Amino acid sequence: MAEPLDPDMFAGCAPVTAPVRIGDKWTAKIIRCLQDGPRRYSELKVPLTGITPKVLTESLRSMERDGLLTRTAHPGIPPKVVYELSPLGHSLVEPLDTLCAWSRANLPKVLSARDAYDVT
C-alpha cells in the first residue's frame, strides 16, 4: 500500500485560483489565437466557434487581470480594441505545445477509456 498523503502537501501553495485552469475551455485557445501577434475582438471570434460574446469578454478580462494579455483601446470611430499576449502569456506557448502534442498522441486512448467507462 502507498504511503498516506501528507495533510500539508499543499501548504506552500498560494490560496488563489490558478490563472490557467486545467480543463478551462477557452484560455489555451485564446493564447493560441494571440501567439503570433495582436488581434481584435472580432478576429478572435472567428476560430473560437461556440464561444458566446459574454464568455469571450469574461475570458479576456480574466486573462488581462492575470497578466496574460494586454488590452489596448485606440481612439476612433468606431473605437479599436486590440488584445496581445504579454511576456507572461507568451511563456505559456511552449507548455501548450507540449500539452497539444500529448493530446494528439493520446486522444484515441482517452476516447476509448471514456467509451469503456460509459458502457459500465
Secondary structure by P-SEA (a helix, b strand, c coil): ccccccccccccccccccccccccccaaaaaaaaccccccccccccccccccaaaaaaaaaaaaaaccbbbbbbbcccbbbbbbbcaaaaaaaaaaaaaaaaaaacaaaaaaaaaaaaac
